[in-house]
Structures are given as structure tokens and as C-alpha cells.
Amino acid sequence: MRNKILIVDDDIDSSMMQQSITQKLGFYTLSAINGIDAIKMIKQDRPDVVLLDIFMPEMDGYETIKYLKEKFNNIPIIVVTAGGNQSIKKIKELGILFYIQKPFTPNKLQKEIDKCLKYYENK
């Protein structure tokens, strides 16, 4: 069974690039443009991994992380952000172990997904 990934990013180009990469790697992908849509999708069809942008309208990534940690215990989240050191510091404070800074290579995305899945398999 292929792993299911939810890509949450309001930047259509970034979302499409992530979808293209993950589909080539054999993953089934879903996408949302903000935290509110992501939560609705997770309730309907829980993914194996969430690739989550931070800076989005309506419900940003920080709020989404807090909600997901509270309501969906142990859901694997990889933050994908263009933010700098302050953003990284804040996501770490929220308990996020996996993140990628934009721009990134397909290889880097694959490695981070693999590390995340392996970590949660062993948890």
C-alpha cells in the first residue's frame, strides 16, 4: 500500500512541485491551501504524513500544528517553510522534529519523508 501524503500550502506552484515529487516517489497525494481545509481532509481521510507550510491565510501552520497535536496524537508532520531561524525555532518549540526550508531538492524532500515515516513507525 502506498503512503498517503497531505500537502498543505497556499502557494500553488510550491504545492504542485511537492505533489509532482511525491507522486514520482510513489506516494498518493492530497492537497489543501490552508489549515482549515487540511483539518477537514485529515478528519475524512487521515494521511500518513502532512507536509505543512507555515505562512498561509485563515489558519497558519503554527495554529494548525497546535490543533493537530491536540486532536490527532502522533500525526507525522513535516514543516516545509521559506521562514528563517525564528520560524524554525518556533516549530521546534511546538514539538516538530522534521522540517525542510524552501527551496529544496527532490532528494532532500524524499530523505525527510523517509526519516519521518521511519521515526513514527518505531514510535
C-alpha positions as CSV (number, residue, x, y, z in Angstrom):
1,M,0.0,0.0,0.0
2,R,1.3,3.4,-0.9
3,N,1.7,6.0,1.8
4,K,-0.7,9.0,1.7
5,I,0.7,12.5,2.0
6,L,-1.3,15.7,2.6
7,I,0.4,18.8,1.2
8,V,-0.8,22.0,2.8
9,D,0.4,25.1,1.1
10,D,-1.3,28.2,-0.3
11,D,1.4,28.7,-2.9
12,I,0.0,26.7,-5.9
13,D,3.4,26.4,-7.6
14,S,5.0,25.1,-4.4
15,S,2.1,22.7,-3.8
16,M,2.3,21.4,-7.4
17,M,6.0,20.9,-7.2
18,Q,5.6,18.9,-3.9
19,Q,2.8,16.8,-5.5
20,S,5.0,16.1,-8.5
21,I,7.9,15.0,-6.4
22,T,5.9,12.8,-4.0
23,Q,3.9,11.2,-6.8
24,K,7.1,10.3,-8.6
25,L,8.3,8.7,-5.4
26,G,5.2,6.6,-5.4
27,F,3.1,8.4,-2.8
28,Y,-0.6,9.1,-3.1
29,T,-1.1,12.9,-2.6
30,L,-3.9,15.1,-1.3
31,S,-3.6,18.9,-1.1
32,A,-5.1,21.7,0.9
33,I,-4.5,25.5,0.8
34,N,-4.8,26.3,4.5
35,G,-5.0,24.7,7.9
36,I,-8.8,24.7,8.0
37,D,-9.0,22.7,4.8
38,A,-6.3,20.4,6.0
39,I,-8.1,19.6,9.2
40,K,-11.3,18.8,7.3
41,M,-9.3,16.5,5.0
42,I,-7.5,14.8,7.9
43,K,-10.8,14.1,9.6
44,Q,-12.1,12.4,6.4
45,D,-9.0,10.6,5.2
46,R,-6.1,10.6,7.6
47,P,-2.8,10.8,5.8
48,D,0.5,9.0,6.7
49,V,2.4,12.3,6.6
50,V,1.5,16.0,6.4
51,L,3.7,18.4,4.6
52,L,2.8,21.8,6.1
53,D,3.6,25.3,5.1
54,I,3.7,27.9,7.9
55,F,2.6,31.1,6.2
56,M,-0.9,30.7,5.0
57,P,-4.2,32.6,5.2
58,E,-7.1,31.8,7.5
59,M,-5.2,29.3,9.7
60,D,-1.5,29.4,9.5
61,G,0.9,26.5,10.1
62,Y,1.6,27.3,13.7
63,E,-2.1,27.2,14.6
64,T,-2.5,24.0,12.5
65,I,0.3,22.3,14.3
66,K,-1.2,23.1,17.7
67,Y,-4.6,21.8,16.6
68,L,-3.2,18.6,15.1
69,K,-1.0,17.8,18.1
70,E,-4.1,18.2,20.4
71,K,-6.6,16.3,18.3
72,F,-4.6,13.9,16.2
73,N,-2.0,12.5,18.6
74,N,1.2,11.4,16.8
75,I,0.3,12.5,13.3
76,P,3.6,12.9,11.4
77,I,4.2,16.5,10.3
78,I,7.0,17.8,8.2
79,V,7.1,21.6,8.0
80,V,8.0,23.0,4.6
81,T,8.8,26.7,5.0
82,A,10.6,29.7,3.5
83,G,10.9,31.1,7.0
84,G,14.2,31.6,8.7
85,N,15.7,30.8,12.1
86,Q,12.8,32.3,14.0
87,S,10.3,30.1,12.2
88,I,12.5,27.0,12.8
89,K,12.9,27.9,16.5
90,K,9.1,28.2,16.8
91,I,8.2,24.9,15.1
92,K,10.8,23.1,17.3
93,E,9.1,24.7,20.4
94,L,5.9,23.3,19.1
95,G,7.4,19.8,19.0
96,I,8.1,19.4,15.3
97,L,11.1,17.2,14.6
98,F,11.1,17.3,10.8
99,Y,11.3,20.4,8.6
100,I,12.6,21.5,5.2
101,Q,13.5,25.0,4.2
102,K,12.5,26.2,0.8
103,P,13.9,25.9,-1.8
104,F,14.8,22.3,-1.5
105,T,15.7,19.4,-3.8
106,P,13.6,16.4,-4.5
107,N,16.2,14.3,-2.9
108,K,16.1,16.4,0.3
109,L,12.3,16.0,0.4
110,Q,12.5,12.3,0.0
111,K,15.0,11.9,2.7
112,E,13.0,14.0,5.2
113,I,9.8,12.0,4.4
114,D,11.7,8.7,4.8
115,K,13.2,9.9,8.2
116,C,9.7,11.0,9.4
117,L,8.0,7.8,8.4
118,K,10.7,5.6,10.0
119,Y,10.6,7.7,13.2
120,Y,6.8,7.3,13.5
121,E,6.9,3.6,12.6
122,N,9.2,2.9,15.5
123,K,7.3,5.1,17.9
